[in-house]
Amino acid sequence: MARTTVANQLATIRKQRELLAKKEQALLSKSHDKVLSQIVQMAKDAGLTAADIAKALAEGKPAKAGKAAKAPKAAKKGALAGKKVAPKYRNPANPEQTWTGRGVSPTWVQALKTAGTLDTALIAAEPAAV
């Protein structure tokens, strides 16, 4: 009885994989041909040209009938986006460090929160000018 080596088994599996890949390509090709013929028939029925289809594919979506393509709207920004905000908290250990109360809190704020003493770091509001 002949012994099969790992190399022989791998070679057999590779051949099987190649045959399966060829069968897969043949099936996909057959399916694609069927779909393409349906698309061509639909395009003819709708009176579309190859240029119309190419243009729609280049744009990434079909154009609406009778309407010009609009430019995408810019994202709306909040009323305070990009504006500086006065600091709300000051580090008691280092008065140069402040925090507005927005965004990610610094480590010193997290430490004060954990200790339950964040109120001690509040900056007193300045009186309004009269």
N, CA and C atoms as an extended XYZ file, in Angstrom:
390
Properties=species:S:1:pos:R:3:atomname:S:1:resname:S:1:resid:I:1 pbc="F F F"
N         0.839       -1.167        0.000 N   MET     1
C         0.000        0.000        0.000 CA  MET     1
C         0.892        1.240        0.000 C   MET     1
N         0.566        2.211       -0.843 N   ALA     2
C         1.364        3.434       -0.953 CA  ALA     2
C         0.985        4.402        0.153 C   ALA     2
N         1.992        5.033        0.674 N   ARG     3
C         1.761        6.000        1.742 CA  ARG     3
C         1.599        7.378        1.115 C   ARG     3
N         0.639        8.130        1.631 N   THR     4
C         0.459        9.501        1.156 CA  THR     4
C         1.180       10.424        2.109 C   THR     4
N         1.973       11.263        1.537 N   THR     5
C         2.718       12.209        2.357 CA  THR     5
C         1.920       13.494        2.471 C   THR     5
N         2.351       14.321        3.369 N   VAL     6
C         1.706       15.623        3.551 CA  VAL     6
C         1.808       16.436        2.276 C   VAL     6
N         2.940       16.360        1.617 N   ALA     7
C         3.132       17.114        0.375 CA  ALA     7
C         2.153       16.652       -0.694 C   ALA     7
N         1.933       15.316       -0.789 N   ASN     8
C         0.971       14.798       -1.775 CA  ASN     8
C        -0.452       15.240       -1.443 C   ASN     8
N        -0.777       15.211       -0.164 N   GLN     9
C        -2.117       15.643        0.259 CA  GLN     9
C        -2.324       17.122       -0.052 C   GLN     9
N        -1.315       17.935        0.215 N   LEU    10
C        -1.424       19.363       -0.078 CA  LEU    10
C        -1.573       19.605       -1.576 C   LEU    10
N        -0.835       18.875       -2.384 N   ALA    11
C        -0.938       19.023       -3.834 CA  ALA    11
C        -2.342       18.666       -4.312 C   ALA    11
N        -2.908       17.609       -3.763 N   THR    12
C        -4.268       17.201       -4.132 CA  THR    12
C        -5.274       18.284       -3.741 C   THR    12
N        -5.129       18.811       -2.555 N   ILE    13
C        -6.044       19.860       -2.082 CA  ILE    13
C        -5.916       21.108       -2.945 C   ILE    13
N        -4.703       21.467       -3.326 N   ARG    14
C        -4.511       22.640       -4.187 CA  ARG    14
C        -5.176       22.448       -5.542 C   ARG    14
N        -5.055       21.260       -6.111 N   LYS    15
C        -5.708       20.970       -7.402 CA  LYS    15
C        -7.225       21.090       -7.270 C   LYS    15
N        -7.756       20.541       -6.165 N   GLN    16
C        -9.197       20.627       -5.925 CA  GLN    16
C        -9.634       22.082       -5.778 C   GLN    16
N        -8.818       22.865       -5.087 N   ARG    17
C        -9.134       24.281       -4.887 CA  ARG    17
C        -9.136       25.019       -6.228 C   ARG    17
N        -8.166       24.711       -7.095 N   GLU    18
C        -8.116       25.338       -8.417 CA  GLU    18
C        -9.344       24.979       -9.244 C   GLU    18
N        -9.756       23.702       -9.190 N   LEU    19
C       -10.950       23.280       -9.931 CA  LEU    19
C       -12.198       23.989       -9.406 C   LEU    19
N       -12.291       24.101       -8.085 N   LEU    20
C       -13.435       24.794       -7.494 CA  LEU    20
C       -13.450       26.268       -7.862 C   LEU    20
N       -12.270       26.907       -7.903 N   ALA    21
C       -12.192       28.316       -8.282 CA  ALA    21
C       -12.638       28.503       -9.728 C   ALA    21
N       -12.256       27.573      -10.608 N   LYS    22
C       -12.688       27.652      -12.009 CA  LYS    22
C       -14.198       27.482      -12.124 C   LYS    22
N       -14.756       26.553      -11.364 N   LYS    23
C       -16.213       26.348      -11.373 CA  LYS    23
C       -16.922       27.599      -10.848 C   LYS    23
N       -16.360       28.194       -9.795 N   GLU    24
C       -16.946       29.414       -9.233 CA  GLU    24
C       -16.954       30.534      -10.269 C   GLU    24
N       -15.851       30.718      -10.975 N   GLN    25
C       -15.766       31.760      -12.002 CA  GLN    25
C       -16.767       31.506      -13.121 C   GLN    25
N       -16.929       30.253      -13.506 N   ALA    26
C       -17.886       29.921      -14.570 CA  ALA    26
C       -19.313       30.253      -14.130 C   ALA    26
N       -19.647       29.905      -12.889 N   LEU    27
C       -20.994       30.205      -12.385 CA  LEU    27
C       -21.227       31.710      -12.274 C   LEU    27
N       -20.226       32.437      -11.777 N   LEU    28
C       -20.358       33.891      -11.664 CA  LEU    28
C       -20.503       34.530      -13.037 C   LEU    28
N       -19.726       34.043      -13.984 N   SER    29
C       -19.786       34.586      -15.330 CA  SER    29
C       -21.174       34.373      -15.925 C   SER    29
N       -21.713       33.183      -15.735 N   LYS    30
C       -23.057       32.863      -16.241 CA  LYS    30
C       -24.097       33.783      -15.587 C   LYS    30
N       -23.971       33.969      -14.277 N   SER    31
C       -24.895       34.836      -13.545 CA  SER    31
C       -24.754       36.287      -14.006 C   SER    31
N       -23.495       36.746      -14.175 N   HIS    32
C       -23.256       38.121      -14.615 CA  HIS    32
C       -23.820       38.361      -16.005 C   HIS    32
N       -23.662       37.369      -16.893 N   ASP    33
C       -24.198       37.516      -18.252 CA  ASP    33
C       -25.709       37.701      -18.215 C   ASP    33
N       -26.371       36.934      -17.365 N   LYS    34
C       -27.831       37.021      -17.256 CA  LYS    34
C       -28.250       38.404      -16.744 C   LYS    34
N       -27.566       38.875      -15.703 N   VAL    35
C       -27.894       40.182      -15.125 CA  VAL    35
C       -27.603       41.297      -16.127 C   VAL    35
N       -26.464       41.209      -16.802 N   LEU    36
C       -26.123       42.231      -17.796 CA  LEU    36
C       -27.154       42.296      -18.913 C   LEU    36
N       -27.634       41.140      -19.358 N   SER    37
C       -28.646       41.169      -20.425 CA  SER    37
C       -29.929       41.832      -19.934 C   SER    37
N       -30.279       41.615      -18.666 N   GLN    38
C       -31.459       42.275      -18.096 CA  GLN    38
C       -31.246       43.779      -18.003 C   GLN    38
N       -30.055       44.193      -17.612 N   ILE    39
C       -29.750       45.624      -17.498 CA  ILE    39
C       -29.803       46.284      -18.870 C   ILE    39
N       -29.218       45.629      -19.860 N   VAL    40
C       -29.222       46.180      -21.216 CA  VAL    40
C       -30.656       46.322      -21.714 C   VAL    40
N       -31.483       45.325      -21.465 N   GLN    41
C       -32.875       45.389      -21.902 CA  GLN    41
C       -33.617       46.520      -21.197 C   GLN    41
N       -33.392       46.683      -19.899 N   MET    42
C       -34.047       47.755      -19.151 CA  MET    42
C       -33.584       49.119      -19.657 C   MET    42
N       -32.290       49.257      -19.950 N   ALA    43
C       -31.767       50.520      -20.466 CA  ALA    43
C       -32.391       50.849      -21.815 C   ALA    43
N       -32.518       49.841      -22.682 N   LYS    44
C       -33.147       50.065      -23.990 CA  LYS    44
C       -34.596       50.491      -23.825 C   LYS    44
N       -35.309       49.825      -22.917 N   ASP    45
C       -36.721       50.159      -22.678 CA  ASP    45
C       -36.871       51.580      -22.147 C   ASP    45
N       -35.911       52.031      -21.352 N   ALA    46
C       -35.987       53.369      -20.769 CA  ALA    46
C       -35.386       54.433      -21.680 C   ALA    46
N       -34.761       54.017      -22.759 N   GLY    47
C       -34.174       54.978      -23.689 CA  GLY    47
C       -32.849       55.548      -23.200 C   GLY    47
N       -32.140       54.806      -22.357 N   LEU    48
C       -30.855       55.266      -21.841 CA  LEU    48
C       -29.732       54.843      -22.782 C   LEU    48
N       -28.723       55.700      -22.861 N   THR    49
C       -27.554       55.373      -23.660 CA  THR    49
C       -26.441       54.875      -22.743 C   THR    49
N       -25.403       54.321      -23.358 N   ALA    50
C       -24.258       53.858      -22.585 CA  ALA    50
C       -23.595       55.034      -21.870 C   ALA    50
N       -23.626       56.213      -22.509 N   ALA    51
C       -23.036       57.405      -21.881 CA  ALA    51
C       -23.813       57.792      -20.620 C   ALA    51
N       -25.142       57.679      -20.665 N   ASP    52
C       -25.956       57.977      -19.482 CA  ASP    52
C       -25.598       57.040      -18.330 C   ASP    52
N       -25.433       55.779      -18.651 N   ILE    53
C       -25.118       54.791      -17.627 CA  ILE    53
C       -23.710       55.024      -17.080 C   ILE    53
N       -22.763       55.320      -17.965 N   ALA    54
C       -21.392       55.577      -17.529 CA  ALA    54
C       -21.334       56.805      -16.629 C   ALA    54
N       -22.104       57.830      -16.969 N   LYS    55
C       -22.122       59.047      -16.154 CA  LYS    55
C       -22.689       58.751      -14.770 C   LYS    55
N       -23.776       57.974      -14.724 N   ALA    56
C       -24.382       57.628      -13.443 CA  ALA    56
C       -23.430       56.785      -12.606 C   ALA    56
N       -22.696       55.888      -13.231 N   LEU    57
C       -21.736       55.068      -12.485 CA  LEU    57
C       -20.591       55.914      -11.956 C   LEU    57
N       -20.154       56.898      -12.739 N   ALA    58
C       -19.060       57.768      -12.308 CA  ALA    58
C       -19.471       58.627      -11.125 C   ALA    58
N       -20.718       59.047      -11.095 N   GLU    59
C       -21.212       59.875       -9.991 CA  GLU    59
C       -21.483       59.048       -8.746 C   GLU    59
N       -21.628       57.763       -8.907 N   GLY    60
C       -21.861       56.904       -7.756 CA  GLY    60
C       -23.315       56.666       -7.451 C   GLY    60
N       -24.210       57.405       -8.082 N   LYS    61
C       -25.641       57.180       -7.895 CA  LYS    61
C       -26.368       57.718       -9.114 C   LYS    61
N       -27.535       57.190       -9.384 N   PRO    62
C       -28.266       57.673      -10.545 CA  PRO    62
C       -28.778       59.088      -10.331 C   PRO    62
N       -28.726       59.893      -11.388 N   ALA    63
C       -29.216       61.268      -11.313 CA  ALA    63
C       -30.736       61.257      -11.353 C   ALA    63
N       -31.353       62.201      -10.664 N   LYS    64
C       -32.805       62.309      -10.682 CA  LYS    64
C       -33.231       62.912      -12.001 C   LYS    64
N       -34.325       62.419      -12.518 N   ALA    65
C       -34.804       62.889      -13.813 CA  ALA    65
C       -35.212       64.351      -13.731 C   ALA    65
N       -34.677       65.174      -14.646 N   GLY    66
C       -35.085       66.571      -14.761 CA  GLY    66
C       -34.476       67.506      -13.732 C   GLY    66
N       -33.628       67.014      -12.869 N   LYS    67
C       -33.044       67.879      -11.846 CA  LYS    67
C       -31.533       67.840      -11.946 C   LYS    67
N       -30.919       68.985      -11.764 N   ALA    68
C       -29.456       69.053      -11.765 CA  ALA    68
C       -28.950       68.532      -10.427 C   ALA    68
N       -27.787       67.935      -10.444 N   ALA    69
C       -27.204       67.407       -9.214 CA  ALA    69
C       -26.810       68.561       -8.296 C   ALA    69
N       -27.167       68.432       -7.017 N   LYS    70
C       -26.855       69.463       -6.031 CA  LYS    70
C       -25.552       69.129       -5.337 C   LYS    70
N       -24.867       70.163       -4.917 N   ALA    71
C       -23.645       69.981       -4.142 CA  ALA    71
C       -24.050       69.555       -2.734 C   ALA    71
N       -23.263       68.702       -2.086 N   PRO    72
C       -23.618       68.277       -0.729 CA  PRO    72
C       -23.590       69.458        0.235 C   PRO    72
N       -24.509       69.422        1.192 N   LYS    73
C       -24.586       70.495        2.185 CA  LYS    73
C       -23.432       70.381        3.166 C   LYS    73
N       -22.952       71.533        3.590 N   ALA    74
C       -21.889       71.563        4.600 CA  ALA    74
C       -22.492       71.200        5.944 C   ALA    74
N       -21.716       70.538        6.763 N   ALA    75
C       -22.190       70.157        8.086 CA  ALA    75
C       -22.419       71.411        8.921 C   ALA    75
N       -23.552       71.421        9.639 N   LYS    76
C       -23.866       72.574       10.479 CA  LYS    76
C       -23.014       72.520       11.741 C   LYS    76
N       -22.545       73.678       12.142 N   LYS    77
C       -21.764       73.773       13.370 CA  LYS    77
C       -22.638       74.405       14.443 C   LYS    77
N       -22.320       74.089       15.662 N   GLY    78
C       -23.044       74.676       16.771 CA  GLY    78
C       -22.748       76.164       16.883 C   GLY    78
N       -23.584       76.883       17.589 N   ALA    79
C       -23.429       78.329       17.718 CA  ALA    79
C       -22.117       78.696       18.424 C   ALA    79
N       -21.644       77.829       19.310 N   LEU    80
C       -20.422       78.135       20.058 CA  LEU    80
C       -19.198       77.415       19.505 C   LEU    80
N       -19.353       76.734       18.372 N   ALA    81
C       -18.231       75.971       17.818 CA  ALA    81
C       -17.072       76.898       17.480 C   ALA    81
N       -15.903       76.588       17.988 N   GLY    82
C       -14.709       77.359       17.689 CA  GLY    82
C       -14.535       78.616       18.526 C   GLY    82
N       -15.466       78.896       19.420 N   LYS    83
C       -15.354       80.099       20.255 CA  LYS    83
C       -14.710       79.742       21.585 C   LYS    83
N       -13.907       80.645       22.082 N   LYS    84
C       -13.248       80.440       23.367 CA  LYS    84
C       -14.274       80.607       24.486 C   LYS    84
N       -14.098       79.808       25.530 N   VAL    85
C       -14.978       79.852       26.684 CA  VAL    85
C       -14.109       80.112       27.910 C   VAL    85
N       -14.615       80.921       28.808 N   ALA    86
C       -13.870       81.246       30.029 CA  ALA    86
C       -13.712       79.991       30.881 C   ALA    86
N       -12.567       79.838       31.548 N   PRO    87
C       -12.379       78.667       32.395 CA  PRO    87
C       -13.326       78.694       33.587 C   PRO    87
N       -13.760       77.504       33.988 N   LYS    88
C       -14.703       77.378       35.077 CA  LYS    88
C       -14.029       76.826       36.343 C   LYS    88
N       -12.942       76.072       36.140 N   TYR    89
C       -12.237       75.466       37.263 CA  TYR    89
C       -10.753       75.814       37.198 C   TYR    89
N       -10.132       75.959       38.391 N   ARG    90
C        -8.694       76.225       38.492 CA  ARG    90
C        -8.106       75.185       39.442 C   ARG    90
N        -6.966       74.635       39.058 N   ASN    91
C        -6.305       73.628       39.878 CA  ASN    91
C        -5.775       74.289       41.149 C   ASN    91
N        -6.227       73.851       42.323 N   PRO    92
C        -5.753       74.453       43.567 CA  PRO    92
C        -4.248       74.240       43.788 C   PRO    92
N        -3.689       73.167       43.280 N   ALA    93
C        -2.269       72.883       43.460 CA  ALA    93
C        -1.408       73.676       42.483 C   ALA    93
N        -1.948       73.988       41.305 N   ASN    94
C        -1.203       74.736       40.289 CA  ASN    94
C        -2.179       75.713       39.630 C   ASN    94
N        -2.217       76.969       40.060 N   PRO    95
C        -3.202       77.929       39.563 CA  PRO    95
C        -3.109       78.216       38.067 C   PRO    95
N        -2.009       77.812       37.427 N   GLU    96
C        -1.889       78.037       35.980 CA  GLU    96
C        -2.752       77.060       35.183 C   GLU    96
N        -3.141       75.958       35.794 N   GLN    97
C        -3.957       74.958       35.111 CA  GLN    97
C        -5.434       75.262       35.332 C   GLN    97
N        -6.156       75.400       34.211 N   THR    98
C        -7.590       75.664       34.285 CA  THR    98
C        -8.322       74.685       33.373 C   THR    98
N        -9.636       74.641       33.553 N   TRP    99
C       -10.479       73.778       32.726 CA  TRP    99
C       -11.818       74.469       32.548 C   TRP    99
N       -12.346       74.428       31.319 N   THR   100
C       -13.602       75.112       31.020 CA  THR   100
C       -14.823       74.326       31.456 C   THR   100
N       -14.636       73.063       31.765 N   GLY   101
C       -15.787       72.232       32.114 CA  GLY   101
C       -16.321       71.504       30.886 C   GLY   101
N       -15.640       71.670       29.751 N   ARG   102
C       -16.047       71.018       28.509 CA  ARG   102
C       -14.981       70.035       28.073 C   ARG   102
N       -15.405       69.027       27.348 N   GLY   103
C       -14.453       68.066       26.813 CA  GLY   103
C       -13.939       67.120       27.878 C   GLY   103
N       -12.846       66.475       27.587 N   VAL   104
C       -12.260       65.515       28.502 CA  VAL   104
C       -11.643       66.259       29.687 C   VAL   104
N       -11.973       65.775       30.858 N   SER   105
C       -11.462       66.454       32.050 CA  SER   105
C       -10.012       66.044       32.304 C   SER   105
N        -9.181       67.017       32.724 N   PRO   106
C        -7.780       66.716       33.038 CA  PRO   106
C        -7.675       65.791       34.252 C   PRO   106
N        -6.499       65.243       34.446 N   THR   107
C        -6.312       64.308       35.561 CA  THR   107
C        -6.535       64.967       36.912 C   THR   107
N        -6.141       66.233       37.033 N   TRP   108
C        -6.339       66.897       38.320 CA  TRP   108
C        -7.816       67.070       38.618 C   TRP   108
N        -8.641       67.276       37.586 N   VAL   109
C       -10.094       67.383       37.788 CA  VAL   109
C       -10.656       66.023       38.178 C   VAL   109
N       -10.187       64.978       37.511 N   GLN   110
C       -10.650       63.634       37.850 CA  GLN   110
C       -10.309       63.291       39.299 C   GLN   110
N        -9.115       63.712       39.737 N   ALA   111
C        -8.718       63.452       41.124 CA  ALA   111
C        -9.631       64.199       42.096 C   ALA   111
N        -9.952       65.456       41.761 N   LEU   112
C       -10.853       66.227       42.630 CA  LEU   112
C       -12.253       65.626       42.634 C   LEU   112
N       -12.714       65.138       41.484 N   LYS   113
C       -14.036       64.497       41.422 CA  LYS   113
C       -14.059       63.260       42.312 C   LYS   113
N       -13.000       62.461       42.220 N   THR   114
C       -12.918       61.242       43.017 CA  THR   114
C       -12.929       61.570       44.502 C   THR   114
N       -12.228       62.633       44.872 N   ALA   115
C       -12.188       63.044       46.279 CA  ALA   115
C       -13.472       63.753       46.695 C   ALA   115
N       -14.295       64.130       45.723 N   GLY   116
C       -15.545       64.825       46.049 CA  GLY   116
C       -15.345       66.289       46.364 C   GLY   116
N       -14.228       66.873       45.926 N   THR   117
C       -13.917       68.266       46.262 CA  THR   117
C       -13.791       69.148       45.014 C   THR   117
N       -14.470       68.816       43.966 N   LEU   118
C       -14.374       69.604       42.737 CA  LEU   118
C       -14.898       71.028       42.948 C   LEU   118
N       -15.856       71.196       43.847 N   ASP   119
C       -16.411       72.532       44.103 CA  ASP   119
C       -15.353       73.507       44.616 C   ASP   119
N       -14.306       73.000       45.241 N   THR   120
C       -13.256       73.884       45.755 CA  THR   120
C       -12.439       74.499       44.620 C   THR   120
N       -12.521       73.919       43.444 N   ALA   121
C       -11.746       74.415       42.308 CA  ALA   121
C       -12.542       75.390       41.440 C   ALA   121
N       -13.802       75.639       41.772 N   LEU   122
C       -14.617       76.576       40.980 CA  LEU   122
C       -14.011       77.969       41.019 C   LEU   122
N       -14.002       78.601       39.877 N   ILE   123
C       -13.522       79.990       39.793 CA  ILE   123
C       -14.707       80.886       40.058 C   ILE   123
N       -14.541       81.840       40.996 N   ALA   124
C       -15.635       82.753       41.330 CA  ALA   124
C       -15.951       83.618       40.122 C   ALA   124
N       -17.220       83.771       39.829 N   ALA   125
C       -17.639       84.587       38.703 CA  ALA   125
C       -17.322       86.048       38.996 C   ALA   125
N       -16.753       86.711       37.989 N   GLU   126
C       -16.429       88.136       38.167 CA  GLU   126
C       -17.707       88.950       38.014 C   GLU   126
N       -17.852       90.012       38.784 N   PRO   127
C       -19.068       90.833       38.686 CA  PRO   127
C       -19.113       91.516       37.315 C   PRO   127
N       -20.314       91.645       36.800 N   ALA   128
C       -20.498       92.273       35.502 CA  ALA   128
C       -20.229       93.767       35.590 C   ALA   128
N       -19.640       94.300       34.528 N   ALA   129
C       -19.353       95.743       34.491 CA  ALA   129
C       -20.641       96.525       34.358 C   ALA   129
N       -20.744       97.627       35.104 N   VAL   130
C       -21.958       98.443       35.090 CA  VAL   130
C       -21.780       99.648       34.232 C   VAL   130
